[in-house]
């Protein structure tokens, strides 16, 4: 969408630095195989091989053998494997998930944004259509006008029902116990 339709990206959050931040990570359009997908594919292939060689498959034996082989993988249902690279023109054959693509605009969270998510969308809309400022990057006036034309074509948006989050202020005592748990450097 970014390359072909000129869609602009706004990111919110990240580490408190004023450096650019990537908009999209991961495989960027390639085929991702979850461990569950791979498990099913291998199981089906093993079952097909068994059927070719035996008339009546022993499912219990097949399952035990399959589980024995999975011990080497150390699989997690949330993990996955990139099954197909996306290589775009002009990137020298480098798969897209290795190419850094910074967002067009970066914003930081404010207290109001954390309390009410609608404020995140209001801030993004302010940057996109009303010339608001980004911490890093910017949407040019031309981009803003093009987005405004799209907005006119789509029409007025429906009212959004939101929930407000109430929170109470808490004072954290940073004593020795707190420091031993939270006061360590991430990398030493």
C-alpha positions in Angstrom: 0.0 0.0 0.0 2.9 2.3 0.8 4.7 1.8 -2.5 1.8 1.4 -4.8 -0.9 3.7 -3.4 1.2 6.2 -1.5 -0.3 5.4 1.9 1.5 7.3 4.7 2.3 5.8 8.1 2.1 7.2 11.6 3.7 5.3 14.5 3.1 6.0 18.2 5.3 5.1 21.1 8.6 3.3 21.2 11.7 4.3 23.2 11.9 7.9 24.2 14.4 9.0 21.5 14.0 11.4 18.7 15.2 9.0 16.1 12.9 7.5 13.3 10.9 4.4 14.0 9.9 1.6 11.7 6.3 1.4 10.7 6.0 -2.3 9.8 8.1 -5.2 10.9 7.9 -9.0 10.5 7.9 -10.6 7.1 6.2 -7.7 5.3 3.9 -9.7 3.1 5.7 -13.1 2.9 4.1 -16.3 3.9 4.5 -17.1 7.6 4.1 -20.7 8.7 3.1 -21.2 12.3 4.3 -24.2 14.2 0.7 -25.5 14.1 0.6 -25.3 10.3 4.0 -27.1 10.1 2.8 -29.7 12.6 -0.3 -30.5 10.5 1.7 -30.5 7.2 4.3 -32.9 8.5 1.7 -35.1 10.2 -0.3 -35.3 6.9 2.8 -36.1 4.9 3.8 -38.8 7.4 0.3 -40.2 7.3 0.4 -40.3 3.4 3.8 -42.1 3.5 2.4 -44.6 6.0 -0.7 -45.2 3.8 1.5 -45.9 0.8 3.4 -48.5 2.7 0.8 -50.0 5.0 -2.8 -50.8 4.5 -3.9 -49.9 8.1 -2.0 -47.1 9.7 -1.1 -47.3 13.4 -2.1 -43.8 14.5 -0.8 -44.2 18.0 2.7 -45.3 16.8 2.6 -42.5 14.2 1.7 -39.9 16.8 4.4 -41.1 19.2 7.0 -40.9 16.4 5.9 -37.5 15.4 6.1 -36.2 19.0 9.5 -37.7 19.4 10.8 -35.7 16.4 9.1 -32.5 17.6 11.3 -32.6 20.8 14.2 -31.5 18.6 12.3 -28.5 17.4 11.3 -27.0 20.7 8.1 -25.6 19.2 5.7 -23.0 20.6 2.2 -22.3 19.3 3.1 -18.6 19.0 6.3 -19.1 17.0 6.5 -19.3 13.2 8.9 -19.6 10.3 9.2 -17.4 7.3 8.3 -19.8 4.4 8.6 -17.3 1.5 10.7 -14.2 1.1 9.4 -11.1 -0.5 12.0 -9.5 -2.7 11.2 -6.1 -4.2 12.7 -4.4 -7.2 15.6 -2.1 -6.5 16.6 -3.7 -3.2 19.4 -5.8 -4.6 17.8 -9.1 -3.9 17.5 -8.4 -0.2 14.3 -9.8 1.4 11.9 -7.1 2.5 12.0 -8.1 6.1 15.7 -7.1 6.2 15.0 -3.7 4.7 14.4 -0.8 7.2 11.4 1.3 6.3 10.9 4.2 8.7 7.4 5.6 9.3 6.5 9.0 7.7 5.6 10.4 11.1 6.4 9.4 14.7 4.4 10.5 17.8 4.9 9.9 21.5 2.2 8.8 23.9 0.8 11.4 26.2 -1.0 10.9 29.5 -4.3 11.7 27.7 -3.6 9.1 25.0 -3.1 6.4 27.7 -6.3 7.3 29.5 -8.5 7.4 26.4 -7.5 5.7 23.2 -9.7 8.1 21.2 -7.0 10.7 21.9 -4.5 8.6 20.0 -6.7 8.7 16.9 -7.4 12.4 17.4 -3.7 13.1 17.4 -3.1 11.0 14.3 -6.0 12.7 12.5 -4.6 16.1 13.5 -1.3 15.2 12.0 -2.8 13.7 8.9 -5.5 16.2 8.1 -4.9 19.4 10.1 -1.2 20.0 9.8 -0.2 18.8 13.2 3.4 18.3 14.1 5.3 15.0 14.4 8.1 14.3 16.8 10.1 12.8 13.9 9.2 13.1 10.2 6.2 14.9 8.8 3.3 14.5 6.4 3.7 17.1 3.7 0.9 19.5 2.7 0.5 17.6 -0.5 0.0 14.4 1.4 -2.5 16.1 3.8 -4.5 17.5 0.8 -4.6 14.0 -0.8 -5.8 12.5 2.5 -8.4 15.3 2.8 -9.8 14.4 -0.6 -10.1 10.8 0.4 -11.9 11.9 3.5 -14.4 13.9 1.5 -15.1 10.9 -0.8 -15.7 8.6 2.1 -18.0 11.0 3.9 -18.5 11.9 7.5 -17.4 9.2 10.0 -19.9 7.5 12.3 -19.8 8.6 16.0 -17.4 6.5 18.0 -18.4 5.1 21.4 -15.5 5.1 23.8 -14.9 4.0 27.3 -12.9 6.2 29.7 -10.4 4.5 32.0 -10.2 5.8 35.5 -7.0 5.4 37.3 -5.5 6.5 40.6 -2.2 8.1 41.2 0.2 5.8 43.1 3.5 6.7 44.7 6.2 4.2 44.1 8.8 3.8 46.9 12.1 3.0 45.2 13.6 1.2 48.1 16.3 -1.5 48.0 13.7 -4.2 47.2 12.4 -2.2 44.3 15.9 -1.4 43.0 16.9 -5.1 43.2 13.9 -6.0 41.0 13.6 -3.1 38.6 16.8 -1.1 38.9 19.0 -3.3 36.8 20.4 -2.4 33.4 18.9 -4.4 30.5 22.3 -5.3 29.1 25.6 -5.3 31.1 
